[in-house]
Amino acid sequence: LTCGDGWICKTVNDSGYLSFGMGFTGTKELLEWVRTTFHSLVPNMDAKKLSDNKSPNCRDYCVWGATFYWLAKMFLSLDIPRLERKWDLARMFVERVEAGNVSTKMLTQIKKKRPTDAILAEFGILPQLSPQISPPPV
């Protein structure tokens, strides 16, 4: 879906910070399915609404920041073909986060929105988490 009717982008948000995200254009039904699926993967994600894009049959749905980090991390772990011109931005963002080259606020949000260990293990990324985004050992 991302490689077809979707996008991955970086922009400067309203606060002046560089922000990375992904979005899709589709029917309300398709995007409701995407939203439900994303929420099952990143349970602590903010509520996102389908935005009106002036088309009578389509809407847009976007996720940004911490939610995008977790989704990108999961999707990049899958061995599937993808359009590199789009996914290179996702790789860049994941690398920036894991190098600690993002704001403290972003790192806090990433920790807050961390998926469950079961979901991370399912994608094979639990053992790969950087110390900056893993909870401290108990």
Secondary structure, DSSP 8 states (H G I E B T S, - for coil): -HHHHEEEEEEE-TTS-EEEEEEEEE-HHHHHHHHHHHHHHSTT------EE-S-SS-EEEEEEHHHHHHHHHHHHTS-----HHHHHHHHHHHHHHHTT-S-HHHHHHHHHT---HHHHHHTT-GGG--TTTS----
